[in-house]
Amino acid sequence: MRIIALLLCLMPVPVLAQGMKMDDMPGMAMPAKKPVAKKPKPKKPAPAPQALQSALQPVQSMPGMAAKPAPVPQAMPAMAMPAMAMPQDDKPEAKTGHDMAGMDMSAGGADHAMTMHGLLGGYGMSREASGTSWQPESPPHGGIHLSADDWMVMLHGRVNGIADSQSGPRGGDQVFSSSMFMAMATRDLANGDTLGLKAMLSGDAFMGRRGYPLLLAGGETADGVTHLVDRQHPHDLLGELSASYRHPLSDTDSLFLYGGYPGEPALGPSAYMHRVSAADNPMTPIAHHWLDSTHVSFGVVTAGFIHDDWKVEVSRFTGREPDQFRFNFDKARLDSTAVRLSYNPDPHWSMQISSGWLKSPEQLDPDVNEQRTTASATWFDTFDWGSVAATLAFGRKQLSSGVSENAGLAEMEYKPVPAWTLFARAETIESTELLPSATTQIRGAGEFSLGAIHDWQIADHWKIGLGGLYAFDFAPSSAVADYGANPHGTMGFVRLLAE
């Protein structure tokens, strides 16, 4: 009998579940109990689904075990993982890890962002920059990440307080604030498609229509009468209000549609305030109107196709740049066309070539159209001694008046440690606006700037920084519009950053 009892003890639990209890095992030593009068118990075999619970019932009363263990489910479930709360969802498996409803993403946002796919394709979210443009995928994607039902939300922004001084007769001094706040929401739909929403606001509009002093800058107007030269125009209060819809064709292929009022067409590199090689530099590039000035266009529709690391897209948009009224919505005309080809050969590189035909881009020259061509390459990598981001870009404007103007840009950011950022930029432009008395005469100019900023973490997702920069300007000489000897500019700034 003892041998039979021992064999029964070694049998699997399902065999024991057929009505045998551990109290009936004569070979197992049980804790001593006070002898009590035994009352006959009716032998009632447990139903099959509850067999496991009946077989384990004596174990629950063994010394040293919890008095009230968690009840055993009626049927054997999949393995429970109490450390991870999984959402109850009966939607198809087409959903990705991006759509994790109910998970708080507010902490460690950059890490979570790397697991989210982009708005337009199945790649990582960090590949996407302004509008529908790409940047390298390897940089961290900073931001405050939250969830609301089936929506994933990302917030980030910055406010700069700047003391600006530009030398010479055409310069000036000014204290002002520039700022940017962006919100993005994305949702994966039941059929595997993705819906995205973006909004971007800027406080630049409050600095006044004339913007701030910046030698060699040009483009747009402050009063609707004269060109704004040697000053950087402010951005409109509303910089982007857009929606995108992505339909995957396979793991590597997808179609997308993007619309914005305002928005950014498929023309040029990422806008400078979103570019990984320029995000910490508060000064607008003087080549802005050759490369990425269309990032605020009142009326944009873009359709695109993505295959693996390639993207081709076509935009119909409003060619006229925003007017001097910075708080309103300009008329949507959709009278211009742009096409862009982008390629990310690996996580460290992003390249694009684009061309656009802009109808009457300048308010003060309504009869002049523009053919704009741009090419750029952006690179980012991290080493033991820090991280480096760099962009090389070229832009060419061919005007219907017969004038052609070129511009080139090279910029870099270096972070030896997370708290410090060093940045530099070199630019060259050809422009007819620098000498107003000779509007058809092209004059060359250039600028080289160096700067640094130190950040202090003041709270989760909040930093305050203090920095400065110095710019060497290479201006055309003219008796009519003199830049003075050794033209230069300086900026000191304090920054509040949310990411």
Secondary structure, 3 states (H helix, E strand, C coil): CHHHHHHHHHCCHHHHCCCCCHHHCCCCCCCCCCCCCCCCCCCCCCCHHHHHHHHHHHHHHCCCCCCCCCCCCCCCCCCCCCCCCCCCCCCCCCCCCCCCCCCCCCCCHHHHHCCCECCCCCCEHHHECCCCCECCCCCCCCCEEEEECCEEEEEEEEEEEEEEEECCCCCEEEEEEEEEEEEEEEEECCCCCEEEEEEEECHHHHHCCCCEECCCCCCCECCCCCECCCEECCCCCEEEEEEEEEEECCCCEEEEEEEECCECCCCCCCCCCCCCCCCCCCCCCCCHHHHCHHHCECCEEEEEEEECCEEEEEEEECCCCCCCCCCCCCCCCCCEEEEEEEECCCCCEEEEEEEEEECCCCCCCCCCCEEEEEEEEEEEEEECCEEEEEEEEEEEEEECCCCEEEEEEEEEEEECCCCEEEEEEEEEEEECCCCCCCCCCCEEEEEEEEEEEEEEEEECCEEEEEEEEEEEEECCCCCCCCCCCCCEEEEEEEEEEEC
